[in-house]
């Protein structure tokens, strides 16, 4: 997968994994929406297939369009995609299980930041 170098601190993920992952089978531990700042903070735990599991924290700044993501309904990720656009970065979050009530989520933001990649001990 191509490295999205428009994401701030992208090298933290490359340093840990050695490549840019799809986040397939990773679990969303937490999503927090700050309505004043229009930011989303998301913590993801790597799947059991990773030799050294970790928690990756993303910050999505200045959400222009958002949709409610009920991660407790389907916390397992099929794919997390980032697409650079003229207006910002489009984030598409696809769940592993799709049903009539939930098919995924996407939002447009100004900036995506990798805040941390922390090894699980």
Protein Blocks (a to p, Z undefined) as FASTA:
>chain_A
ZZdfkbghklmmmmmnopacehioiacfbdcddfklopacddddddfkbmbacdddddde
hifbdcdddfklmmccfbdcddddfklccdddddfbdcfkbgbdcdddfbdcdfbdcddZ
Z
